[in-house]
């Protein structure tokens, strides 16, 4: 029965790998869901905000190593805040300079943000170089937990999962227990009526867009714990993030969470039996079949257009 116990251990570790992917994917998709769900903006540059967060973490890591090595055990918490603020600020500027002029023009928005993503990738190459870089993680993020002799669970994966759970809870509270959340939900359901009762829908759009970008920045900080950073790191997640939002149902927070979990676990499990590319094909095929049966996604919200 040793082969059975070995298979069980491998299945547990693959499932945990799926949870790690789920955590980063969910952070990306949450930001994308509130942007796409509220404004209908297809932001092809959303992945680059993950890269902004990752490079911000790397830059703070390099600064800490060079100037303040005593700060190494604590810097990562500040890096998460810096990653959020950097992505939030740049997102605010981009919405003001570009996105706000393209509302109700989905094709123009798609092309403009695709061009923006290419420009941002080139900017990353010019500033940080084309080679992959890695942040120096504090010692408490290294190592693993061993619930049994054959199972190793990385501590950095546990941290990312805890961070994702915390941020998801905060976002739920903001959406359903704050004035901003009330305005977002009202704008999503009926934009014209929301404006008629005095809600500044343009301001809501700008803050929402910037917040979605900030969440992607935090996803970038989390990404540095499980992979190295390059100018195209964000593009690795953008397709899966859009797939997650569409599969879960636009503007549905519960649907986004369920969809991210389903896609991440399906991909992680199938990669154990198949080649990586075939695993992605299988995952995409399953999602497409389900969308053919339920085009509105898993959890569709009632929205007036």
Residue pairs with C-beta under 8 A, 6 or more apart in sequence:
5 150
6 150
9 148
9 150
9 151
10 272
11 272
12 151
13 151
13 152
13 153
14 268
14 269
14 271
14 272
15 265
15 268
15 269
16 153
16 157
17 157
17 268
18 264
18 265
18 267
18 268
18 269
19 157
19 161
19 264
19 265
20 154
20 157
20 160
20 161
20 226
21 264
21 267
21 268
22 164
22 260
22 261
22 264
22 265
23 157
23 160
23 161
23 163
23 164
23 222
24 160
24 164
24 219
24 222
24 223
24 226
24 237
25 237
25 240
25 241
25 244
25 260
25 263
25 264
26 164
26 168
26 244
26 256
26 257
26 260
26 261
27 164
27 167
27 215
27 216
27 218
27 219
27 222
28 46
28 47
28 50
28 215
28 216
28 219
28 237
28 238
28 240
28 241
28 244
29 241
29 244
29 245
29 248
29 256
29 259
29 260
30 167
30 168
30 171
30 212
30 215
30 253
30 256
31 46
31 49
31 211
31 212
31 213
31 214
31 215
31 216
31 219
32 43
32 46
32 212
32 216
32 241
32 242
32 244
32 245
33 212
33 244
33 245
33 248
33 250
33 251
33 252
33 253
33 256
34 175
34 184
34 208
34 211
34 212
34 251
35 41
35 43
35 46
35 208
35 209
35 212
36 42
36 43
36 242
36 245
36 250
36 251
37 188
37 245
37 250
37 251
37 252
37 301
38 184
38 187
38 188
38 204
38 205
38 208
38 251
39 99
39 103
39 205
39 208
39 209
40 106
41 99
41 102
41 103
41 106
41 109
41 113
41 209
42 106
42 109
42 110
42 113
42 242
43 99
43 109
43 113
43 209
43 212
44 110
44 113
44 114
44 116
44 117
44 238
45 94
45 113
45 114
45 116
45 117
45 120
46 113
46 212
46 213
46 216
46 234
46 238
46 241
47 117
47 216
47 233
47 234
47 235
47 236
47 237
47 238
47 241
48 116
48 117
48 120
48 121
48 124
48 234
48 235
49 87
49 90
49 91
49 213
49 214
49 216
49 217
49 220
49 234
50 216
50 217
50 219
50 220
50 223
50 233
50 234
50 237
51 120
51 121
51 124
51 220
51 229
51 231
51 232
51 233
51 234
52 83
52 86
52 87
52 90
52 120
52 216
52 217
52 220
53 83
53 84
53 86
53 87
53 216
53 217
53 218
53 219
53 220
53 221
53 223
54 83
54 135
54 220
54 221
54 223
54 224
54 229
54 233
55 124
55 127
55 128
55 133
55 220
55 229
56 79
56 82
56 83
56 86
56 87
56 217
56 220
56 221
57 76
57 79
57 80
57 82
57 83
57 135
57 220
57 221
57 224
58 128
58 133
58 134
58 135
58 224
58 229
60 75
60 78
60 79
60 82
60 135
61 75
61 79
61 135
61 136
61 224
62 135
62 136
64 71
64 72
64 75
64 136
65 72
65 136
68 75
72 136
72 138
72 139
73 138
73 139
73 140
74 138
75 138
76 137
76 138
76 141
76 221
79 135
79 221
80 163
80 218
80 221
80 222
83 217
83 218
83 220
83 221
84 214
84 215
84 217
84 218
84 221
85 214
85 217
86 217
87 213
87 214
87 215
87 216
87 217
87 218
87 220
88 210
88 211
88 213
88 214
88 217
89 210
90 213
91 209
91 210
91 211
91 212
91 213
91 214
92 206
92 209
92 210
92 213
94 116
94 209
94 213
95 205
95 206
95 209
95 210
96 206
98 112
98 116
99 109
99 112
99 113
99 209
100 202
100 205
100 206
102 108
102 109
102 112
103 109
103 205
117 234
117 235
121 231
121 232
121 235
122 231
124 231
125 231
128 231
130 230
130 231
131 230
132 228
132 229
132 230
133 228
133 229
133 230
134 224
134 228
134 229
135 224
135 229
137 156
137 224
137 225
140 155
141 155
141 156
141 159
141 225
142 155
142 156
143 154
143 155
144 152
144 153
144 154
144 155
145 152
145 153
145 155
145 158
146 152
146 153
147 153
156 225
156 226
157 225
157 226
159 225
160 222
160 225
160 226
163 218
163 222
164 222
167 215
167 218
168 257
171 215
171 253
172 253
174 180
174 181
175 181
175 184
175 185
175 253
176 185
180 204
180 207
183 194
183 199
183 204
184 204
184 208
186 193
186 194
186 197
186 199
187 194
187 199
187 201
187 204
187 205
188 251
188 301
188 303
189 301
189 302
189 303
189 304
190 304
191 201
193 304
194 201
195 201
216 234
219 237
220 229
220 233
220 234
223 229
223 233
227 233
240 263
243 259
243 263
243 284
243 287
244 256
244 259
244 260
244 263
245 256
245 259
246 291
246 297
247 255
247 259
247 262
247 263
247 287
247 290
247 291
247 297
247 298
248 254
248 255
248 256
248 257
248 258
248 259
248 260
248 297
248 298
248 299
249 255
249 256
249 259
249 296
249 297
249 298
249 299
249 300
249 301
250 297
250 300
250 301
250 303
251 301
251 303
252 297
252 298
252 299
252 300
252 301
254 299
255 297
255 298
255 299
255 300
258 298
258 299
259 297
259 298
263 283
263 287
266 282
266 283
266 286
267 279
267 280
267 283
270 278
270 279
270 282
270 283
271 279
274 282
290 298
291 297
